Amino acid sequence: MFQGILDTITNFLENTGIAKLFGAENYWQYLVMYLIAGVLIYFAIVRKYEPLLLLPIAIGMLLTNLPGANMFHFEMWINAEAQPTVLESVKMAVGSGGLLDILYIGVKLGIYPCLIFIGIGAMTDFTPLIANPKYFLIGAGAQIGVFVAFAAAFLSGQFTIGEAASIGIIGGADGPTAILVTKTLGPALLGAIAIAAYSYMALIPMIQPPFMKMLTTKKERRIKMDKLRSVSRTEKLIFPILVTAVVGLIVPDAVPLVGCLMFGNIINVCGVTDRISKTAQNELMNIVTIFLGISVGATATAQNFLSIQTVIIVLCGLAAFCVSTMGGLLTAKIMNWISGGKINPLIGSAGVSAVPMAARVSQTVGQKEDPSNFLLMHAMGPNVAGVIGSAVAAGVFLSWIG
């Protein structure tokens, strides 16, 4: 009897997570991942950096690296020796996967990013862009970082062309877009790319101002822009339909994102679907954000995340943000010169699609030069144009490489 009790206790101790952790040869990798998860949790809760997504990502990273929990199986989705098809992966997840494997199905099938875009569309006011369509040029100019980072990643020799495209899309400053592209073109890098994308989005108030001051003069930063014209309800209704049709005819692969974005917007502006508009903005957005964050974080396993590739992704992502910011600023400077000094170049930094944070940074920097200057609504034009621009850039990569 005593021996049976002893065997039971021994068996229990051998199957604890602690025993499995320190019994593994690479146990130090798990400890590093716990540290990284802890840092992300700190940034999300204490520093309030993109907490709605950074916190679920950090928790997903923690859960996937707990030995013996078996909540996520990386090999079900990405396997270098015998790459499974989407159908095979889903069958394995349903048959023998853990909780996070089940949730990851929504990422693998591209469901979560598109649903989030419906919520973003319902919350986005396109009025500044409709009032001044020239802001599309700034949104386009701010996508240059996407292609610079793509070229840098590919030329590094560490990534396939699809993986390089996934890294490049970080420069679009749009998390769901980066996730949609990466799950198709570079699924093994999903955790690193998602963490880099959302981390840099959270750091926009620190990353952008130095470039804004470097590329603009004090006189330019003090420019006061004319009040935007009024936009009719008819224009608000036509805009999402027109954009969907134009983008669909030119870049069909961008339709899942742009179409969902514009669908979300039209249910908001039409005035007859308030209930589903509020649902898209609140319940749908919140639920999908939880599922997306925790399942994306689960892909950051110790063996996959701790590599030289992750370091390169972080560096290329930072370069992409910086170059995109400069691209938007320089485009706005050119437009200011053409207009005879009527456009404040500071709104160019908002061409990255981090809505509305980038627009608020333009407002903040402008008011430091002149407290009576209000650039927020003008900056929202390039900001929402950047959302469309990043989705189109994603569509270009998917049609070209995917």
C-alpha positions, -999 to 999 in steps of 0.1 A, spaced: 0 0 0 28 24 10 46 16 -23 14 23 -43 10 57 -26 47 65 -33 43 55 -69 12 78 -73 31 107 -58 61 101 -80 40 98 -111 22 131 -102 55 149 -96 69 136 -129 39 149 -148 39 184 -133 48 213 -156 78 221 -134 93 186 -140 86 188 -178 100 224 -179 134 217 -162 136 182 -177 138 197 -212 171 205 -228 159 239 -240 142 249 -207 160 283 -208 140 291 -239 108 287 -220 121 310 -193 129 337 -219 94 334 -233 79 339 -199 100 370 -195 89 384 -229 53 376 -220 57 394 -187 72 425 -204 42 426 -229 18 423 -200 36 451 -182 34 473 -214 -3 465 -218 -15 470 -183 9 495 -167 19 516 -197 -14 510 -215 2 503 -249 -24 488 -272 -38 468 -242 -68 454 -261 -46 433 -283 -12 433 -266 -26 417 -234 -44 388 -252 -13 382 -274 9 380 -242 -15 356 -225 -16 334 -257 22 334 -257 23 324 -220 -3 296 -225 14 281 -255 48 278 -237 35 260 -206 49 225 -208 23 198 -208 -7 221 -213 -10 211 -249 -32 241 -258 -16 248 -291 3 224 -315 25 244 -339 32 213 -360 -5 210 -368 -4 243 -387 32 247 -399 54 217 -406 85 221 -428 87 184 -436 51 178 -446 32 211 -448 -4 203 -441 -32 217 -462 -58 240 -445 -83 212 -444 -59 187 -429 -49 213 -402 -85 220 -393 -93 182 -391 -63 176 -368 -73 206 -347 -109 195 -343 -99 159 -337 -70 162 -313 -61 198 -309 -62 220 -278 -84 250 -271 -60 275 -288 -58 252 -319 -96 255 -322 -95 293 -319 -66 295 -344 -89 281 -371 -104 316 -374 -69 330 -381 -60 303 -406 -92 308 -425 -88 346 -425 -120 351 -406 -109 372 -376 -91 400 -395 -121 405 -418 -145 406 -389 -124 431 -371 -124 453 -403 -162 453 -401 -159 468 -366 -132 492 -377 -154 504 -406 -184 509 -383 -163 530 -360 -145 550 -387 -156 584 -399 -146 588 -436 -159 624 -437 -125 641 -438 -113 619 -467 -146 624 -486 -143 662 -481 -107 662 -494 -100 631 -516 -64 644 -522 -56 628 -488 -56 595 -507 -22 606 -520 -8 609 -485 -22 575 -475 -5 560 -506 28 578 -499 29 564 -464 29 529 -478 65 532 -491 78 517 -458 59 485 -467 79 479 -499 112 491 -484 109 466 -455 98 439 -480 130 445 -500 152 446 -469 138 414 -455 141 395 -488 176 407 -495 187 396 -460 185 360 -473 167 348 -442 132 348 -456 112 335 -486 96 361 -508 62 354 -491 77 358 -456 94 391 -467 60 404 -479 45 395 -445 73 415 -428 69 444 -451 32 448 -444 41 458 -408 49 492 -423 12 496 -430 6 500 -392 -24 478 -394 -24 447 -373 -54 427 -388 -39 433 -423 -5 421 -412 -21 390 -397 -42 382 -428 -11 384 -451 12 365 -428 -12 336 -422 -12 331 -459 24 339 -470 45 334 -439 25 315 -412 56 304 -393 64 341 -385 29 350 -374 37 355 -337 68 376 -342 51 398 -369 19 403 -348 39 413 -317 62 436 -338 32 453 -355 12 460 -324 42 470 -304 52 496 -329 16 508 -332 16 514 -295 49 533 -297 38 557 -324 37 586 -300 74 580 -295 85 569 -330 69 596 -351 75 630 -335 113 630 -341 108 625 -378 80 650 -379 103 677 -365 132 666 -386 113 668 -419 92 700 -413 101 736 -405 87 755 -376 68 777 -402 52 746 -418 42 731 -384 23 763 -376 2 763 -408 -35 765 -401 -57 747 -425 -91 758 -438 -122 742 -423 -133 711 -442 -164 714 -463 -196 697 -452 -203 662 -466 -238 652 -475 -254 619 -464 -256 608 -500 -218 612 -504 -213 591 -472 -234 564 -487 -218 564 -521 -182 564 -508 -180 529 -494 -198 514 -524 -176 532 -548 -144 524 -530 -153 487 -528 -161 486 -565 -130 504 -576 -106 484 -554 -124 452 -564 -119 459 -601 -82 468 -597 -70 446 -568 -95 417 -563 -74 402 -535 -79 433 -514 -117 429 -514 -120 407 -482 -105 435 -462 -117 466 -480 -152 451 -486 -156 443 -449 -142 477 -439 -167 495 -462 -196 472 -452 -190 482 -416 -189 518 -426 -222 517 -446 -241 501 -418 -230 530 -396 -238 559 -420 -270 546 -436 -290 554 -405 -313 524 -406 -291 497 -391 -281 512 -357 -284 479 -339 -260 459 -361 -237 489 -363 -234 491 -325 -230 453 -324 -201 455 -349 -185 484 -329 -188 467 -295 -197 431 -290 -184 417 -323 -152 438 -321 -145 428 -285 -151 391 -290 -131 388 -322 -102 408 -306 -100 384 -278 -99 353 -301 -75 369 -325 -50 381 -299 -48 349 -279 -46 326 -309 -20 347 -326 1 349 -294 -1 311 -293 20 308 -324 50 324 -305 64 291 -293 99 291 -277 114 270 -305 99 291 -333 101 326 -317 137 327 -304 157 330 -336 177 354 -356 147 358 -379 127 374 -350 155 400 -345 154 408 -382 116 411 -382 118 436 -353 144 457 -371 126 456 -404 94 465 -387 109 495 -371 124 506 -404 91 501 -421 73 524 -395 100 551 -398 101 550 -436 63 550 -439 61 580 -415 87 599 -437 69 589 -469 37 604 -456 54 636 -444 73 641 -476 41 636 -497 23 662 -476 52 686 -480 50 683 -518 12 688 -516 18 719 -494 43 733 -519 18 727 -548 -11 742 -529 9 773 -521 13 767 -484 -23 755 -475 -15 720 -462 3 714 -429 28 687 -436 24 673 -401 -8 655 -412 14 634 -435 26 613 -406 -10 602 -401 -9 584 -434 0 552 -416 -32 534 -407 -30 534 -369 -64 549 -364 -68 573 -346 -35 573 -328 -14 586 -356 -39 615 -362 -37 624 -325 1 626 -327 -3 651 -356 -26 671 -335 -3 670 -305 28 680 -323 10 708 -341 -4 722 -309 30 723 -293 39 748 -320 6 767 -318 -20 758 -292 -47 774 -313 -40 751 -342 -64 721 -346 -53 695 -371 -71 664 -359 -99 663 -384 -75 671 -413 -52 644 -401 -80 618 -400 -83 621 -438 -48 606 -444 -53 583 -415 -83 565 -429 -68 567 -464 -39 547 -449 -62 520 -437 -74 516 -473 -39 519 -486 -25 491 -464 -54 468 -474 -46 475 -511 -9 468 -505 -18 436 -488 -40 427 -518 -11 434 -541 12 410 -522 -15 383 -521 -22 385 -558 15 386 -567 28 360 -544 -1 341 -529 
